[in-house]
């Protein structure tokens, strides 16, 4: 099976250079990858209805014998029609095809075919236009439907998959041990691959899927356990002394019990003999940065360097600003390293990290650059974990000798699920907010009430407050919504002629974004019209209103992140969700936002309502992308896979007796796997 991943897609019968390029576009470069290119849906061709009983205007499958060879008719220049007359023995149907010169050769008189499409006509005359069709003896009751790209129709993919299945050797070494297959009632690999692509029935497809889901989640968990095991190899960054109490005395406020607990858990790790690998998970405003700062403080006081990686330049600058206030008086120098830092300053920072003169650096992906070296990197912190992949946090850790690793996420996930998803990390949860955080009132309104909402904003602006208005689109021509630029211009002219309005979106250059955010933070802008680029952004305590246009277009977790931009000062804050959505799901989602500000409850609802495809996409959780498993729907299989992976690693840490599984682990984790999985 593994050798098929080395066979180029062009070795498949019927796949030439042009078609191979289309397959590669879909992420299918080899015969092995094609076998793992699972259908996105299925058409059930087994439910055959008589022609007379078939519902008009609905997709259905009929079985009929071709009475005579297709007739050809030219109806106008460039348009040729082919008509096929067929019967099921009781009623006749006329099947029409357009501009397909191969049709006469695809049908034989007196032979039965399955036709799938919409029937039209009346009581006496039935017609079907351009249906899909198969010879009746083809024996495909459930037909696969694949993800496609222009120029590569479903039928071509089906033919290619059929050819790829024929390449499977007679004896396949099943990566899942027989004992596990028996324990969980899983079918073998050959049967799973055949039945996932061309199932004999819906039931056999479900059995195949369950086996492949288990395999994929087992491979994921094995990879994560191996990463965790790798970080347990022994650390040279053992902290001899805990300075967290000293750090807490520097704060102008008392830390919450949850913050103290998280710091204590992490310090326990960092004083042990193995590197820490810990996720700090907390709601918006729960004070994750304080936890990170306490640990960085202790690391630096113990003679090590600390690095904090943020997903945006704006957030990195925000961290530097707030950390400098705290730590500069304590004699700790903090440097900023991002793509837009001037070249001369960048050289100084890089040199300072190399010599050890700089003990604490905050930056973006720029920290991963080849030239960035550390003298004694002891602690790596990645903020907003859902924006970084396993590979990225691993790449930063590679710059030290098994440093401690802390990852922070403001995207709450139910704890039991988080433990399984972040299998390579221990978890600390910040489950309380610091005192003084204002509760945020949330309202859902339709567009007719927008003028009243704008009046509410105007009142707050006159009182010296600031507001965010979130608009989903950046340019004209994308649906029925105005672009950010047009929308901002309308606000200036029609609603807020005396207000200072700023504009922020993802297509602006980093320096432009920073300048706008700096103006907003310093009070020079009253209303910031923005896309979701402010979801992670600068802390502006004076901003008290968050108005979100077309709120139904966002997931709950994203709405919650946006809402968390306000309520950071002493004044009462409000979030206004504007939506004209009529469908029940959208209304239900927005009602959840109105009723609760608990991020963990919102995350739970988001999973249930949106499904894991959106919530757990690879871009969000940073894990290798999965092809068939569903983190939410397959949670029980995920539990079984994790349990099995734990047992296997305990017995065979290097997977020497499970080479096929090890190969899959390396494949799933990609290039990072080659380094981190050996």
C-alpha positions as CSV (number, residue, x, y, z in Angstrom):
1,X,0.0,0.0,0.0
2,X,2.8,2.4,0.9
3,X,4.4,1.9,-2.5
4,X,1.3,3.3,-4.2
5,X,2.1,6.7,-2.7
6,X,5.3,6.6,-4.7
7,X,3.4,5.9,-8.0
8,X,2.7,9.1,-9.8
9,X,-0.9,9.8,-10.6
10,X,0.0,9.5,-14.3
11,X,0.7,5.8,-13.9
12,X,-3.1,5.4,-13.5
13,X,-4.8,4.2,-16.7
14,X,-6.5,7.1,-18.5
15,X,-4.6,9.8,-16.6
16,X,-2.4,11.9,-18.9
17,X,-0.4,15.0,-18.2
18,X,-3.3,17.4,-18.4
19,X,-5.6,15.3,-16.2
20,X,-2.8,14.6,-13.8
21,X,-2.4,18.4,-13.3
22,X,-6.1,18.6,-12.3
23,X,-5.7,15.7,-9.9
24,X,-2.7,17.5,-8.3
25,X,-4.9,20.6,-7.9
26,X,-7.2,18.5,-5.8
27,X,-4.2,17.3,-3.7
28,X,-4.0,13.9,-5.4
29,X,-0.4,13.5,-6.7
30,X,-0.2,9.7,-6.5
31,X,-2.1,6.4,-6.9
32,X,-2.0,6.0,-3.1
33,X,-3.4,9.5,-2.5
34,X,-6.2,8.7,-5.0
35,X,-7.3,5.7,-2.9
36,X,-7.4,8.0,0.1
37,X,-9.3,10.6,-1.9
38,X,-12.6,9.7,-0.3
39,X,-16.1,10.5,-1.8
40,X,-17.7,13.7,-0.4
41,X,-21.2,12.2,-0.8
42,X,-23.1,9.3,-2.4
43,X,-26.0,8.9,-4.8
44,X,-28.3,5.9,-4.0
45,X,-29.1,4.2,-7.3
46,X,-30.6,1.2,-5.6
47,X,-34.0,2.8,-5.1
48,X,-35.5,2.2,-8.6
49,X,-39.0,3.5,-9.3
50,X,-41.3,2.6,-12.2
51,X,-41.5,5.3,-14.9
52,X,-45.3,5.8,-14.3
53,X,-44.8,6.2,-10.6
54,X,-41.8,8.5,-10.6
55,X,-42.4,11.9,-9.1
56,X,-42.1,14.7,-11.7
57,X,-39.5,17.4,-11.2
58,X,-37.5,15.3,-8.6
59,X,-34.3,13.4,-9.0
60,X,-35.0,9.7,-9.2
61,X,-33.6,6.4,-10.7
62,X,-35.4,4.4,-13.3
63,X,-34.5,1.2,-15.1
64,X,-35.4,0.9,-18.7
65,X,-34.5,-1.0,-21.9
66,X,-33.3,0.9,-24.9
67,X,-35.9,0.2,-27.7
68,X,-33.8,1.7,-30.6
69,X,-30.5,3.3,-31.3
70,X,-30.3,7.0,-30.4
71,X,-31.5,9.3,-33.2
72,X,-29.6,12.5,-34.1
73,X,-31.3,15.8,-34.9
74,X,-29.8,19.2,-35.7
75,X,-32.1,21.9,-34.3
76,X,-29.9,24.9,-35.1
77,X,-26.4,25.9,-35.9
78,X,-24.0,24.2,-33.5
79,X,-26.7,22.4,-31.6
80,X,-27.3,18.6,-32.0
81,X,-29.9,16.7,-30.1
82,X,-29.8,12.9,-29.5
83,X,-33.0,11.2,-28.4
84,X,-33.2,7.7,-26.8
85,X,-36.5,5.9,-26.4
86,X,-36.6,3.3,-23.5
87,X,-39.2,1.3,-21.7
88,X,-39.6,-0.5,-18.4
89,X,-42.2,-2.8,-19.9
90,X,-45.2,-0.7,-18.8
91,X,-44.3,2.9,-19.7
92,X,-41.9,4.6,-22.1
93,X,-39.5,7.5,-21.6
94,X,-37.7,9.7,-24.1
95,X,-34.2,10.6,-22.9
96,X,-32.5,13.6,-24.5
97,X,-28.8,14.5,-24.7
98,X,-27.3,17.7,-26.3
99,X,-24.1,18.0,-28.3
100,X,-22.6,14.7,-27.2
101,X,-21.5,12.9,-30.4
102,X,-20.5,9.8,-28.4
103,X,-24.1,9.0,-27.3
104,X,-24.9,6.7,-30.3
105,X,-22.0,4.5,-29.3
106,X,-22.9,4.4,-25.6
107,X,-26.3,2.7,-26.0
108,X,-27.2,-0.7,-27.4
109,X,-30.7,-1.7,-28.5
110,X,-32.4,-4.3,-26.2
111,X,-30.1,-3.6,-23.3
112,X,-31.2,-2.3,-19.8
113,X,-29.8,0.9,-18.4
114,X,-30.2,2.9,-15.1
115,X,-31.1,6.5,-15.7
116,X,-30.8,9.1,-12.9
117,X,-32.3,12.6,-13.3
118,X,-35.5,14.6,-13.2
119,X,-38.6,13.3,-15.1
120,X,-40.8,15.8,-16.8
121,X,-43.9,15.6,-19.0
122,X,-47.5,14.5,-18.3
123,X,-49.6,11.4,-17.8
124,X,-49.0,9.9,-21.2
125,X,-45.5,11.3,-22.1
126,X,-42.5,11.1,-19.9
127,X,-39.1,12.7,-20.7
128,X,-35.7,12.9,-19.0
129,X,-33.1,15.5,-20.1
130,X,-29.3,14.8,-19.8
131,X,-29.5,12.2,-17.0
132,X,-26.6,10.3,-15.7
133,X,-26.7,6.7,-16.8
134,X,-25.1,3.3,-16.3
135,X,-25.5,-0.2,-17.8
136,X,-27.9,-2.0,-15.5
137,X,-25.4,-4.8,-14.9
138,X,-22.8,-2.3,-13.7
139,X,-23.8,-3.2,-10.1
140,X,-23.2,0.1,-8.5
141,X,-26.2,0.6,-6.2
142,X,-24.5,3.4,-4.3
143,X,-22.5,5.7,-6.5
144,X,-19.6,7.9,-5.1
145,X,-19.6,11.7,-5.6
146,X,-16.1,13.3,-5.4
147,X,-14.8,16.8,-4.8
148,X,-14.1,18.1,-8.3
149,X,-12.3,20.9,-10.2
150,X,-13.2,22.3,-13.6
151,X,-12.3,19.9,-16.4
152,X,-12.4,16.8,-14.2
153,X,-15.9,15.4,-14.1
154,X,-17.1,12.8,-11.5
155,X,-17.1,10.0,-14.1
156,X,-13.3,10.5,-14.8
157,X,-12.6,10.3,-11.1
158,X,-14.6,7.1,-10.7
159,X,-12.7,5.6,-13.6
160,X,-9.3,6.6,-12.1
161,X,-10.3,5.2,-8.7
162,X,-11.4,2.0,-10.3
163,X,-8.0,1.7,-12.0
164,X,-6.2,2.6,-8.7
165,X,-8.0,-0.1,-6.8
166,X,-6.9,-2.7,-9.4
167,X,-3.3,-1.8,-8.4
168,X,-3.8,-3.0,-4.9
169,X,-1.6,-6.1,-4.2
170,X,-3.4,-9.4,-3.4
171,X,-2.1,-9.3,0.1
172,X,-2.2,-5.9,1.9
173,X,-0.4,-5.4,5.2
174,X,-3.1,-3.9,7.3
175,X,-1.7,-1.1,9.5
176,X,-4.2,-1.7,12.2
177,X,-3.2,-4.8,14.3
178,X,-5.7,-7.7,14.1
179,X,-6.3,-7.6,17.9
180,X,-7.6,-4.0,17.5
181,X,-9.7,-4.8,14.5
182,X,-11.3,-7.6,16.5
183,X,-11.8,-5.5,19.6
184,X,-13.7,-2.8,17.8
185,X,-15.2,-4.9,15.0
186,X,-13.4,-3.2,12.2
187,X,-13.1,-4.5,8.6
188,X,-9.8,-5.0,6.8
189,X,-8.1,-2.3,4.8
190,X,-8.8,-3.7,1.3
191,X,-12.5,-4.1,2.1
192,X,-12.6,-0.6,3.6
193,X,-11.1,1.0,0.5
194,X,-13.3,-0.9,-1.9
195,X,-16.5,-0.2,0.0
196,X,-15.8,3.5,0.8
197,X,-15.5,4.1,-3.0
198,X,-17.9,1.6,-4.4
199,X,-20.1,0.3,-1.6
200,X,-22.4,-2.6,-2.1
201,X,-24.9,-0.9,0.3
202,X,-25.3,2.1,2.6
203,X,-24.5,-0.3,5.5
204,X,-21.2,-1.5,4.0
205,X,-20.2,2.1,3.2
206,X,-20.8,3.0,6.9
207,X,-18.7,0.0,8.1
208,X,-15.9,1.1,5.7
209,X,-16.1,4.6,6.9
210,X,-15.9,3.6,10.6
211,X,-12.8,1.6,10.0
212,X,-11.1,4.4,8.0
213,X,-12.1,7.1,10.6
214,X,-10.6,4.9,13.4
215,X,-7.4,4.4,11.4
216,X,-7.0,8.2,10.7
217,X,-7.7,9.1,14.3
218,X,-5.3,6.4,15.5
219,X,-2.6,7.7,13.3
220,X,-3.3,11.3,14.5
221,X,-3.1,10.3,18.2
222,X,0.0,8.2,17.6
223,X,1.7,11.3,16.0
224,X,0.6,13.5,18.9
225,X,1.8,11.1,21.5
226,X,5.2,10.8,19.7
227,X,5.5,14.5,19.7
228,X,4.7,14.6,23.4
229,X,7.2,11.8,24.0
230,X,9.8,13.6,22.0
231,X,9.5,16.7,24.3
232,X,9.9,14.4,27.3
233,X,13.4,13.5,26.2
234,X,15.0,15.7,28.9
235,X,15.3,19.4,29.1
236,X,18.4,21.5,29.8
237,X,16.1,24.4,30.7
238,X,15.2,23.2,34.2
239,X,14.1,26.2,36.3
240,X,15.8,26.0,39.7
241,X,13.7,28.7,41.4
242,X,10.0,29.8,41.1
243,X,9.8,33.6,40.8
244,X,6.0,33.8,40.2
245,X,5.2,35.3,43.6
246,X,7.8,38.0,42.9
247,X,6.1,38.6,39.5
248,X,2.6,38.8,41.0
249,X,3.8,41.6,43.3
250,X,4.7,43.6,40.1
251,X,1.0,43.5,39.0
252,X,-1.2,46.5,39.7
253,X,-4.0,44.0,40.5
254,X,-4.4,40.6,42.2
255,X,-4.3,37.6,39.9
256,X,-7.3,35.3,39.8
257,X,-7.3,31.9,41.4
258,X,-7.4,30.3,38.0
259,X,-4.3,32.3,36.9
260,X,-2.4,31.3,40.0
261,X,-3.4,27.7,39.5
262,X,-2.3,27.7,35.8
263,X,1.1,29.3,36.7
264,X,1.6,26.7,39.5
265,X,0.8,23.8,37.1
266,X,3.2,25.2,34.5
267,X,6.0,25.9,37.0
268,X,5.7,22.3,38.2
269,X,6.4,21.2,34.7
270,X,9.3,23.6,34.2
271,X,11.0,22.6,37.4
272,X,10.9,18.9,36.4
273,X,13.5,17.2,34.2
274,X,11.4,17.2,31.0
275,X,10.2,20.1,28.8
276,X,6.7,21.5,29.5
277,X,4.1,21.1,26.7
278,X,1.1,22.9,28.0
279,X,-2.1,24.5,26.6
280,X,-3.6,27.4,28.5
281,X,-7.2,27.7,27.4
282,X,-9.4,30.5,28.5
283,X,-12.2,32.8,27.5
284,X,-11.7,36.2,26.0
285,X,-10.3,38.5,28.8
286,X,-9.5,35.7,31.2
287,X,-5.9,36.8,31.5
288,X,-3.8,34.3,29.6
289,X,-1.1,36.9,28.9
290,X,-0.5,37.3,32.6
291,X,0.1,33.6,32.9
292,X,2.5,33.7,30.0
293,X,4.3,36.8,31.4
294,X,4.7,35.1,34.8
295,X,6.4,32.1,33.3
296,X,8.6,34.2,31.0
297,X,9.6,36.2,34.0
298,X,10.6,33.1,35.9
299,X,12.5,31.7,32.9
300,X,14.5,34.9,32.4
301,X,15.3,35.2,36.1
302,X,16.6,31.7,35.9
303,X,19.0,32.8,33.2
304,X,17.1,31.6,30.1
305,X,15.6,33.3,27.1
306,X,11.8,33.5,26.4
307,X,10.1,33.9,23.0
308,X,6.4,34.8,22.5
309,X,5.0,34.3,19.0
310,X,1.8,36.1,18.1
311,X,-0.3,35.7,14.9
312,X,-0.3,39.3,13.9
313,X,2.0,42.3,14.1
314,X,-0.7,44.3,15.9
315,X,-1.0,41.8,18.6
316,X,2.8,41.4,18.9
317,X,3.1,45.1,19.4
318,X,0.3,45.1,21.9
319,X,2.1,42.4,24.0
320,X,5.4,44.3,23.9
321,X,3.6,47.5,25.1
322,X,1.9,45.9,28.0
323,X,4.8,43.6,29.0
324,X,7.3,46.5,29.0
325,X,5.2,48.4,31.5
326,X,5.4,45.3,33.8
327,X,8.9,44.0,33.2
328,X,11.1,46.9,32.3
329,X,11.1,48.2,35.9
330,X,12.2,44.7,36.9
331,X,15.3,45.0,34.6
332,X,14.0,42.7,31.9
333,X,14.5,44.0,28.4
334,X,11.8,43.0,25.8
335,X,12.5,43.2,22.1
336,X,10.0,43.2,19.1
337,X,10.7,41.1,16.0
338,X,8.2,41.3,13.1
339,X,8.4,41.6,9.3
340,X,8.0,45.4,9.4
341,X,10.7,46.1,12.0
342,X,13.3,48.3,10.3
343,X,16.3,46.4,9.0
344,X,18.8,48.0,11.4
345,X,16.7,47.3,14.4
346,X,16.1,43.8,13.2
347,X,19.9,43.2,13.0
348,X,20.3,44.5,16.6
349,X,17.6,42.1,17.9
350,X,18.9,39.1,16.0
351,X,22.4,39.8,17.3
352,X,21.1,40.4,20.9
353,X,19.3,37.0,20.9
354,X,22.4,35.3,19.6
355,X,24.6,36.7,22.3
356,X,22.0,36.4,25.0
357,X,21.9,40.2,25.6
358,X,18.2,40.1,24.8
359,X,16.4,37.7,27.2
360,X,12.8,38.2,26.0
361,X,11.5,38.6,22.5
362,X,8.0,39.0,21.2
363,X,7.3,38.5,17.5
364,X,5.4,37.0,14.6
365,X,6.4,34.3,12.1
366,X,9.6,36.4,11.7
367,X,10.9,34.5,14.8
368,X,10.9,31.3,12.6
369,X,13.4,32.9,10.1
370,X,16.6,31.0,9.5
371,X,18.9,33.7,10.8
372,X,17.1,34.0,14.2
373,X,19.2,32.1,16.8
374,X,19.1,32.0,20.6
375,X,21.9,31.5,23.1
376,X,19.7,29.8,25.8
377,X,16.1,29.5,24.7
378,X,14.2,28.1,27.7
379,X,10.6,28.9,27.0
380,X,8.5,29.2,23.8
381,X,5.0,30.7,24.0
382,X,2.6,30.8,21.0
383,X,-0.5,33.0,21.4
384,X,-3.8,32.2,19.7
385,X,-2.9,28.6,19.1
386,X,-5.7,28.0,16.5
387,X,-3.7,30.3,14.1
388,X,-0.6,28.2,14.3
389,X,0.0,24.7,13.2
390,X,1.9,21.9,15.1
391,X,4.7,22.4,12.6
392,X,5.1,26.1,13.4
393,X,5.2,25.8,17.1
394,X,7.6,22.9,16.7
395,X,9.8,24.9,14.4
396,X,10.2,27.6,17.0
397,X,11.0,25.0,19.7
398,X,13.7,23.6,17.4
399,X,15.7,26.9,18.0
400,X,16.4,25.7,21.5
401,X,17.6,22.5,23.2
402,X,14.2,21.0,24.1
403,X,12.8,24.3,25.6
404,X,9.5,24.5,27.5
405,X,6.4,25.2,25.4
406,X,3.3,27.0,26.3
407,X,0.4,27.5,23.8
408,X,-2.5,29.9,24.5
409,X,-5.9,29.7,23.0
410,X,-9.0,32.0,23.4
411,X,-11.1,29.6,21.4
412,X,-12.6,27.5,24.2
413,X,-13.2,23.8,23.5
414,X,-15.0,21.5,25.8
415,X,-12.3,20.0,28.0
416,X,-12.8,16.3,27.3
417,X,-12.6,17.0,23.5
418,X,-9.6,19.4,24.0
419,X,-7.7,16.6,25.8
420,X,-8.1,14.4,22.8
421,X,-7.5,17.0,20.1
422,X,-4.4,18.4,21.8
423,X,-3.0,15.0,22.6
424,X,0.6,16.3,22.7
425,X,-0.2,18.9,25.3
426,X,-1.2,19.1,29.0
427,X,-4.1,21.5,29.6
428,X,-4.7,24.4,32.1
429,X,-8.1,26.1,32.0
430,X,-8.7,29.7,33.0
431,X,-12.3,29.4,34.1
432,X,-12.8,32.8,35.7
433,X,-12.6,36.4,34.6
434,X,-10.5,39.0,36.5
435,X,-12.6,41.3,38.8
436,X,-13.7,44.5,37.2
437,X,-14.5,43.0,33.7
438,X,-17.8,44.5,32.7
439,X,-20.5,42.1,31.5
440,X,-21.4,42.9,27.9
441,X,-25.1,43.4,26.9
442,X,-25.8,41.8,23.5
443,X,-28.8,42.7,21.3
444,X,-29.9,41.1,18.0
445,X,-31.7,43.6,15.6
446,X,-32.8,43.6,12.0
447,X,-31.7,46.3,9.5
448,X,-34.9,48.4,10.1
449,X,-33.6,49.1,13.6
450,X,-30.1,50.1,12.3
451,X,-30.9,53.9,12.4
452,X,-31.8,53.5,16.2
453,X,-28.6,51.6,16.7
454,X,-26.6,54.4,15.0
455,X,-28.3,56.9,17.2
456,X,-27.1,54.9,20.2
457,X,-23.5,54.9,18.8
458,X,-23.8,58.7,18.3
459,X,-24.8,59.2,21.9
460,X,-21.7,57.3,23.1
461,X,-19.4,59.1,20.8
462,X,-20.6,62.4,22.1
463,X,-19.8,61.1,25.6
464,X,-16.2,60.5,24.5
465,X,-16.5,56.7,23.9
466,X,-15.3,54.7,20.8
467,X,-17.0,52.1,18.7
468,X,-16.2,49.2,16.4
469,X,-18.4,48.4,13.3
470,X,-17.6,45.1,11.6
471,X,-18.3,44.7,8.0
472,X,-17.7,41.2,6.3
473,X,-16.5,42.2,2.8
474,X,-13.5,44.1,1.5
475,X,-14.3,44.8,-2.2
476,X,-17.3,45.5,-4.4
477,X,-19.0,42.7,-6.3
478,X,-19.1,40.2,-3.5
479,X,-22.8,39.4,-3.0
480,X,-25.4,41.9,-1.9
481,X,-23.3,43.7,0.8
482,X,-21.5,47.0,0.4
483,X,-17.7,46.9,0.6
484,X,-15.9,48.2,3.7
485,X,-14.8,51.3,1.8
486,X,-18.3,52.1,0.4
487,X,-19.9,51.4,3.8
488,X,-17.4,53.6,5.6
489,X,-18.0,56.4,3.1
490,X,-21.8,56.1,3.6
491,X,-21.4,56.2,7.4
492,X,-19.4,59.5,7.1
493,X,-21.8,61.2,4.8
494,X,-25.2,60.0,6.1
495,X,-24.9,59.0,9.7
496,X,-21.8,60.3,11.4
497,X,-20.7,63.5,9.6
498,X,-18.9,64.8,12.7
499,X,-17.2,61.6,13.8
500,X,-13.7,60.6,13.1
501,X,-14.0,57.3,11.1
502,X,-11.1,54.9,10.6
503,X,-10.9,51.9,8.2
504,X,-9.1,48.6,8.7
505,X,-9.1,45.4,6.6
506,X,-6.8,42.5,5.8
507,X,-5.6,43.8,2.4
508,X,-3.9,46.8,4.0
509,X,-0.2,46.7,4.5
510,X,1.0,45.8,8.0
511,X,2.3,49.4,8.7
512,X,-1.0,50.9,7.5
513,X,-2.9,48.6,9.9
514,X,-0.6,49.4,12.8
515,X,-1.1,53.2,12.1
516,X,-4.9,52.9,12.1
517,X,-4.9,50.7,15.3
518,X,-2.5,53.1,17.0
519,X,-4.8,56.0,16.1
520,X,-7.8,54.1,17.5
521,X,-6.0,53.1,20.6
522,X,-4.9,56.7,21.3
523,X,-8.4,58.0,20.8
524,X,-7.9,59.8,17.5
525,X,-10.6,57.6,15.8
526,X,-14.2,57.5,17.1
527,X,-15.5,54.6,14.9
528,X,-13.3,51.9,13.5
529,X,-14.9,50.2,10.5
530,X,-13.2,46.9,10.1
531,X,-13.3,43.3,8.8
532,X,-12.6,40.5,11.3
533,X,-8.9,41.5,11.3
534,X,-9.7,43.1,14.7
535,X,-10.8,39.7,16.1
536,X,-7.3,39.5,17.5
537,X,-6.2,43.1,18.1
538,X,-5.1,46.0,20.3
539,X,-6.7,46.4,23.7
540,X,-8.8,49.6,23.7
541,X,-10.5,50.1,27.1
542,X,-12.4,53.2,25.8
543,X,-14.2,51.2,23.1
544,X,-17.6,50.3,24.5
545,X,-19.8,49.3,21.4
546,X,-19.3,46.5,18.9
547,X,-21.8,46.6,16.1
548,X,-21.5,43.6,13.7
549,X,-23.3,43.8,10.3
550,X,-24.6,40.5,8.7
551,X,-23.9,38.7,11.9
552,X,-25.3,35.5,10.6
553,X,-22.3,35.1,8.3
554,X,-20.0,34.4,11.3
555,X,-19.6,31.3,13.5
556,X,-20.4,31.7,17.2
557,X,-16.8,31.5,18.3
558,X,-15.8,34.2,15.9
559,X,-18.7,36.5,17.1
560,X,-17.6,35.8,20.7
561,X,-14.0,36.8,19.8
562,X,-15.2,40.0,18.2
563,X,-17.5,40.8,21.1
564,X,-14.5,40.4,23.4
565,X,-12.9,43.5,21.9
566,X,-15.2,45.6,24.1
567,X,-15.9,45.4,27.8
568,X,-12.2,46.0,28.6
569,X,-12.6,49.3,30.5
570,X,-14.7,50.5,33.4
571,X,-17.7,51.7,31.3
572,X,-20.7,49.5,30.4
573,X,-20.3,47.9,27.0
574,X,-22.7,46.7,24.3
575,X,-22.6,44.3,21.4
576,X,-25.2,44.8,18.6
577,X,-25.7,42.0,16.1
578,X,-27.5,43.2,12.9
579,X,-29.1,40.4,10.8
580,X,-32.1,39.9,8.5
581,X,-31.6,36.2,8.4
582,X,-34.8,34.1,8.3
583,X,-33.5,30.6,8.6
584,X,-33.9,28.8,11.9
585,X,-30.2,27.9,12.3
586,X,-29.0,31.5,12.0
587,X,-31.7,32.7,14.3
588,X,-30.8,30.0,16.9
589,X,-27.0,30.9,16.7
590,X,-27.6,34.6,17.3
591,X,-30.0,33.8,20.1
592,X,-27.2,31.9,21.8
593,X,-25.0,35.0,21.6
594,X,-27.7,37.1,23.1
595,X,-28.2,34.7,26.0
596,X,-24.7,33.9,27.2
597,X,-21.2,35.3,27.3
598,X,-19.7,32.0,28.5
599,X,-17.1,31.1,25.8
600,X,-17.1,27.4,26.7
601,X,-20.9,27.2,26.3
602,X,-20.7,29.1,23.0
603,X,-18.0,26.8,21.7
604,X,-20.2,23.8,22.6
605,X,-23.1,25.3,20.7
606,X,-20.9,26.3,17.8
607,X,-19.8,22.7,17.4
608,X,-23.3,21.4,17.5
609,X,-24.7,24.0,15.1
610,X,-21.9,24.5,12.6
611,X,-20.3,21.1,12.8
612,X,-16.6,20.4,13.1
613,X,-15.8,21.2,9.5
614,X,-15.9,24.9,10.3
615,X,-14.9,24.7,13.9
616,X,-12.1,22.2,13.7
617,X,-10.8,23.0,10.2
618,X,-7.0,22.6,9.9
619,X,-6.6,26.4,10.0
620,X,-8.2,26.6,13.4
621,X,-6.7,23.9,15.5
622,X,-3.3,23.7,13.8
623,X,-3.4,19.9,13.4
624,X,-2.7,18.0,10.2
625,X,-5.8,18.1,8.0
626,X,-8.0,15.0,8.2
627,X,-9.6,13.4,5.2
628,X,-12.5,11.5,6.6
629,X,-12.7,11.8,10.4
630,X,-15.2,14.3,12.0
631,X,-13.9,15.5,15.4
632,X,-17.4,16.1,16.8
633,X,-19.5,13.3,15.2
634,X,-16.7,10.7,15.7
635,X,-15.9,11.6,19.3
636,X,-16.5,8.1,20.5
637,X,-14.2,6.7,17.8
638,X,-11.7,9.4,18.8
639,X,-11.7,8.2,22.4
640,X,-11.2,4.6,21.2
641,X,-8.3,5.6,19.0
642,X,-6.6,7.6,21.7
643,X,-6.9,4.7,24.2
644,X,-5.4,2.4,21.6
645,X,-2.6,4.8,20.7
646,X,-1.7,5.2,24.3
647,X,-1.4,1.4,24.7
648,X,0.7,1.0,21.6
649,X,3.1,3.8,22.5
650,X,3.5,2.2,26.0
651,X,4.4,-1.1,24.5
652,X,6.3,0.1,21.4
653,X,7.5,3.7,21.8
654,X,9.2,3.8,18.4
655,X,6.5,1.9,16.6
656,X,9.2,-0.6,15.4
657,X,6.6,-3.4,15.3
658,X,4.1,-1.2,13.5
659,X,6.0,0.1,10.5
660,X,2.9,0.6,8.3
661,X,1.3,2.8,11.0
662,X,4.6,4.7,11.4
663,X,4.7,5.4,7.7
664,X,1.1,6.8,7.9
665,X,2.1,9.0,10.9
666,X,4.9,10.5,8.9
667,X,2.6,11.0,5.9
668,X,-0.1,12.7,8.0
669,X,2.3,15.1,9.7
670,X,4.0,15.9,6.4
671,X,7.6,17.4,6.3
672,X,7.5,18.2,10.0
673,X,6.8,14.5,10.6
674,X,10.1,13.5,8.9
675,X,12.0,15.5,11.5
676,X,9.8,15.2,14.6
677,X,8.6,11.6,14.2
678,X,12.0,10.0,13.8
